[in-house]
Amino acid sequence: MRPDVRTFVTDGPLPDQEADEEEIERRERQLQSVPRPVTAEEAAALARCFGPDDCYGLAWTLVHLVETAPAPPPVVPRPGPGAPDWAHTLWRRWGEAEAAV
């Protein structure tokens, strides 16, 4: 795993929208520093870093980053009915395809 990805993953899930502006900006810089495309291994690690909400759009940035991998992460959990839109989008794009295999 490349250092930029490892740093992001080590810092854990994205914060919620209640986090201070400095923290949100720091995580945004981390996401922007990850070279594209990511590997399948990196996508799997990154897919575990979604937070409780969309974190002012950073969850969408993370979705798009995960999608640069050549293949879906090994497990994309099916979101529940109250899950955020980004979770349903990731499932429709990758989870359903994997579930059908």
C-alpha positions as CSV (number, residue, x, y, z in Angstrom):
1,M,0.0,0.0,0.0
2,R,1.4,3.4,-1.0
3,P,2.2,5.9,1.8
4,D,-0.5,8.4,1.0
5,V,-3.2,5.7,1.1
6,R,-1.7,4.2,4.3
7,T,-1.8,7.7,6.0
8,F,-5.4,8.2,5.1
9,V,-6.5,4.7,6.2
10,T,-4.5,4.9,9.5
11,D,-6.4,8.1,10.4
12,G,-9.6,6.1,10.2
13,P,-13.1,6.9,9.0
14,L,-14.0,10.3,7.7
15,P,-15.3,12.6,10.5
16,D,-18.9,13.7,10.6
17,Q,-20.1,17.1,9.7
18,E,-19.6,18.2,13.3
19,A,-15.8,18.0,13.0
20,D,-13.9,21.3,13.1
21,E,-13.0,22.9,9.8
22,E,-9.3,22.2,10.2
23,E,-9.9,18.4,10.5
24,I,-12.2,18.3,7.5
25,E,-9.6,20.3,5.4
26,R,-6.8,18.0,6.6
27,R,-8.7,14.9,5.5
28,E,-9.6,16.5,2.2
29,R,-5.9,17.2,1.5
30,Q,-5.1,13.6,2.3
31,L,-7.7,12.4,-0.2
32,Q,-6.4,14.7,-2.8
33,S,-2.8,13.5,-2.3
34,V,-3.6,9.9,-3.1
35,P,-2.4,9.1,-6.7
36,R,-5.0,7.7,-9.0
37,P,-5.8,5.0,-9.8
38,V,-5.7,3.0,-6.6
39,T,-5.0,-0.7,-6.5
40,A,-7.6,-3.2,-5.5
41,E,-6.0,-3.6,-2.1
42,E,-6.0,0.1,-1.6
43,A,-9.6,0.4,-2.7
44,A,-10.6,-2.3,-0.1
45,A,-8.8,-0.4,2.7
46,L,-10.2,3.0,1.6
47,A,-13.8,1.5,1.4
48,R,-13.6,1.0,5.2
49,C,-13.0,4.7,5.7
50,F,-16.5,6.1,5.2
51,G,-17.9,8.0,8.1
52,P,-21.4,8.5,9.5
53,D,-22.4,11.1,6.9
54,D,-21.1,12.7,3.7
55,C,-18.7,15.0,5.5
56,Y,-19.4,18.0,3.3
57,G,-18.9,15.9,0.1
58,L,-15.7,14.1,1.1
59,A,-17.6,10.8,1.1
60,W,-18.3,11.4,-2.6
61,T,-14.6,12.1,-3.2
62,L,-13.8,8.9,-1.5
63,V,-16.4,7.0,-3.6
64,H,-14.8,8.3,-6.8
65,L,-11.3,7.5,-5.5
66,V,-12.3,3.9,-4.7
67,E,-13.8,3.6,-8.1
68,T,-10.5,4.2,-9.8
69,A,-9.4,0.7,-8.8
70,P,-9.3,-1.9,-11.6
71,A,-11.7,-4.1,-9.7
72,P,-14.2,-3.7,-6.9
73,P,-13.1,-4.1,-3.3
74,P,-13.7,-7.7,-2.2
75,V,-16.6,-6.7,0.0
76,V,-19.0,-3.9,-0.5
77,P,-21.7,-4.2,2.1
78,R,-25.3,-3.6,1.1
79,P,-26.4,-0.4,2.7
80,G,-29.5,-0.3,4.9
81,P,-32.6,1.8,4.0
82,G,-31.4,4.8,6.0
83,A,-27.9,4.8,4.6
84,P,-26.6,7.9,2.8
85,D,-26.8,8.3,-1.0
86,W,-23.1,7.7,-1.5
87,A,-23.4,4.2,0.1
88,H,-26.3,3.3,-2.2
89,T,-24.3,4.6,-5.2
90,L,-21.2,2.6,-4.3
91,W,-23.4,-0.5,-3.8
92,R,-25.2,-0.1,-7.2
93,R,-21.9,0.4,-9.0
94,W,-19.8,-2.4,-7.3
95,G,-21.7,-4.3,-4.7
96,E,-24.5,-5.5,-6.9
97,A,-22.1,-6.6,-9.6
98,E,-20.1,-8.6,-7.0
99,A,-23.3,-10.1,-5.5
100,A,-24.4,-11.4,-8.9
101,V,-21.1,-13.3,-9.4
